[in-house]
Amino acid sequence: MNKQDFIRKVTSRKFWVSLIAFVSAMLVAFNVPDGSIAQITSIIMSFGSLISYVLAEGFADGNNKE
């Protein structure tokens, strides 16, 4: 896997939705209260948006220099 493949996978919405679904299911399995599950998934979504933006912009800037 090269750098471009990694960036494409991490910036994928499917990746972040899958991660949120997995974490949410695990939290439900461990009887975590609903309010806490909502907060944790919100944090993951925020982190995913930020990481996706930073990596996508860095990738675009890197391609513009060439």
N, C-alpha and C positions, 0 to 999 in steps of 0.2 A: 504494500500500500504506500503510495507516495503522498506528498504533502497536499496536493490538490484533492485527492480522494478523501483524505482525512478531513479537510476543511468542508468539502461537500457533504460528508456524512454528519458532521457536528452541527452544521448550519441547517440541516434538514428538519422541517417541522415534524416529519414522521418520527424521527429519532426522539425529539423532545416529548411528543405525545406518548410514545411507547414508554419512555422513562417515567413519565407522570403516571401512566396506567399501572406500571409495575410497582412503583412506590406506594401508590394509593391502595392497591390490592394488598400489599404487605402490611400497611398500617391497619387496614380493616381486619386482616387476619390476626393481628396482635391486639385487637380491641381498643385501638386508640380512639378517643372521642372525635366526633364529626368535625367540630370546630377546629381542632388541631390538624386534622387531615386537610381541611380547606386552606389553612395557613401554610402548611408545608408544600402543598401543590402550587400555591401562589408564589412561594419563594422559588421553587424550581422553574416555574414559567418565567419569572422575572430574570433569573440567572440565565436561562436558555436564550431569551431574547437578547440580553446583553452580550453574551458570548457569540451568538450568531451574528450580531451586528458588527462587533469588533473584528471577528475573523473575516467576514465578507468584505468589509472595508479594507482591511489589510491586504487581502487577496486582490481586490480591484486596484488598489494603489500599486501593488507589486507588478501587476500586469501593465499598468500605464507607463511605468518607467522603462519597459522594454521596447 
